[in-house]
Amino acid sequence: MKTKDILAEKGNQVIKVKETLLLKDVVAMFIASRVGSVIVVNDHDEVIGIIAPNDVIKAIHHHPEYLTTITVSEAMTRDIIVATPEDNIDELLAIMTESRIRHLPVIDRGELVGLVSIGDLVKAKSTVHDVEIRHLTDYIEGRYPG
């Protein structure tokens, strides 16, 4: 299964923010939208980073006195790892585990086309295994049509 298959099922809606947004407003977005990260874009709608709750916690820990004035730019992760629609989910799971990240923006020909989470990948992998088990069980029990 590939990234594009996951996006076909879950959709490609991605919440994007500007780097000038205040962290407190991003926290409100996390809660209201029930998401674990948002993509940071510049004025030309180009991806320049990602921000997750861990980034917010680190920023507040380092500068608690600026709690209400810290911007996304000061807390976001700039060096992001991205996926493509053709990436295999096993490869992405390995990358996410090794890099200790939970979200990957999906970029196709320089454009943001979606976002996948580790939960999306685990769910897709589980679905693939369920189908394989069902087919093997049918084959062993003689119900396989082939």
Buried (B, 14 or more C-beta within 10 A) or exposed (E): BBBBBBBEEBEBEBBEBBBEBBBEEBBEBBEEEEBBBBBBBEEEEEBBBBBBBBBBEEBBEEEEEEEEEBBBBBBBBEEBBBBBBEBEBEEBBEBBEEEEBBBBBBBBEEEBBBBBBBEBBEBBBEBBEEEEEEEEEEEEEEEEEE
